[in-house]
Amino acid sequence: MIRLAVAGMAHPHVTYIFSELPHRPEVELVAVSDPDPANLATYAESIGDVPAYADHRQLLEKHDVDVVAANGVFGDRAEVVVDALRAGAHVLADKPLCTSLEQLTAIEDAVAGARGMVSVLFEKRNHPVTLAARRLVEAGTLGELSLIASTGPHALRHRSRPPWFFTPAYGGVLADLAVHDVDMVLALTGAREGDVVGISGKRGYPQYPEFHDHAAMLLRAGPVTATIDAHWLAPEADSSNGRYQMRLVGTRGTAEMRWTEGELEVATHDRDTWLEPLPPKRRPAEDFFDALLAGERPEIGNAESFDATRVALLAQRSADQGGAVERWRI
């Protein structure tokens, strides 16, 4: 039996955890925490009758848990992660794992002496489009990857966002939204070093002076050049939250990954355009719990969690400092 605690419910991605529980009779939710009573009330039905605390440290003192799911305010997550590791638990964290390179160093220091690991919920990895695209890349269908271009539009719907979202506690667009695509670039290329430049701006929401609503990065990942943009300017009348896409350009073909539409369009030098058949979808937290129950390492462990976070934070630092080139190595 896995004893699970949820520490923080500041973002709707916490539903990835709650929605996994009906599939997991071997996982028991034993306690939750959140400093905001409104968040506890929002998820009262999912929480049920387990103990709820205002402070995650109270939770960790009173309960011996195997996994802590960290889903709190972005700027506060690092403290939760470090405390959970020191308590001997694994951490399943929503992205962003943290909001600064100093926080990331603190997490790495904590995990070095801990029995637990950190796994970030990079849910794009489990999307059928991603699984099929990785299969094509690994089979050499596209040849050698040369260029990657992705876009991550999001609808802000700012009136429904909590106040902290528009403060430094948010951490920045590249650290939050673009980290998904950084993780994809690293997974697809296997790159271990490169350079990154970021830039960000604010155009749509002058009432939030500290909030930048769009950003982009130029990322060199080994021999591959990637461009990644992310923003909070997606049309709010659109029924989707934004149309996420990534284009892979190889020496033998291209693939258009359309996550929102659930399509993978491919063309090569030998074959005209086709829609690649897709495998079944996997739930965001499925791989983590499958691996833990089997006594194995999940696909996204310490290295994958830290590597994508580091590159995204370097891009964010570059943007915050006016576009300075940041060198990275993992």
C-alpha positions, 0 to 999 in steps of 0.5 A, a space after each residue: 500500500 502506498 500512503 499518499 499526501 497532497 500538499 497544496 491545491 493551488 492549481 487545477 492540475 491537482 485533479 491529475 492526482 485525485 483522478 488517479 486514485 479510483 484506478 489505484 486501490 493500492 494507493 491510499 490518500 491519508 492527508 492533505 494540506 493547503 494554507 488557503 481554506 478556499 482550496 480545501 473547500 474546492 476539492 472537498 469532495 475529492 479529499 473526503 474525510 481524511 485529515 486536512 492541515 493548513 501547513 504541510 509541516 504539520 501533515 508531515 509531522 503527524 503522518 508517515 507517508 510514502 508520496 507527497 504530491 506537491 501542487 501549491 503556489 509555485 513559489 512555495 513548492 520548493 519548500 514543500 519538496 525539500 521537507 517531503 524529501 527530508 521526511 523520507 517521501 517521494 515527491 510527485 510535483 506539478 510543474 513548475 517544480 520551483 521558480 528559481 535556480 537557488 530553489 532548484 539547488 536546494 531540492 537537488 541538495 535535499 534529494 542527494 541525501 534522501 531515500 525518495 525521488 522527485 518526479 514532475 508531472 510532464 503530462 505531454 510525455 503521455 499524450 498519444 501524439 507524443 508517444 507516436 512521435 517518439 516512436 517515429 524519431 527512435 525508428 529513424 523515420 524522420 532522419 536526424 532531427 535538426 529543428 524543433 519549433 513549438 508553441 504553447 498558447 494558453 487562455 488566461 481568463 484572469 478574473 478566475 486566477 488567484 492574486 499570487 498568479 500575478 506576482 513574483 510567486 508565479 515565476 515567469 512564463 518560460 519557467 511555467 509553460 515552456 518547461 513542458 516543451 523543454 522537457 520534450 526537446 531533451 527527451 527527443 534529442 537526448 542533448 546534454 548541453 547547449 545554450 539558451 536565450 529567453 525574452 519576455 514581454 507584457 502587452 495584454 494586462 497592464 493592470 498586473 505590472 509584475 506579470 509578463 504575458 508572453 515569452 519565447 526562447 531560442 534553445 540549442 540542444 546539442 546539434 538541434 535548434 529549438 524555438 519555443 514560445 508560450 503565452 497567456 494571450 490565447 483567444 478566450 472565446 475558443 473552446 480549447 485552452 490553446 492549441 499546443 503544437 510542435 513541429 519536428 524537422 529531420 533530414 528525412 521528413 517532418 512531423 507536426 505534433 498537434 496535442 490539442 487536436 490529437 493528431 500527428 501529421 507526418 511526411 517524408 522524402 519517401 511518402 506523402 503526408 499521412 496521419 500517424 496512428 496513435 496509441 492509447 492515452 496514458 493518464 498523467 500520473 499513471 507511469 509514476 504509480 505503475 513504476 512505484 508499485 513495481 519497484 521500478 524507476 519511473 520514466 521521469 525521475 530526478 534527472 528528467 525533472 531537474 534537467 528540464 527545470 534547469 533549462 527553463 529557469 535559465 531561459 527565464 533568467 535570460 529573459 529577466 536580464 534582457 536576453 543574455 545567453 545562458 550556457 547549460 550542461 546536464 
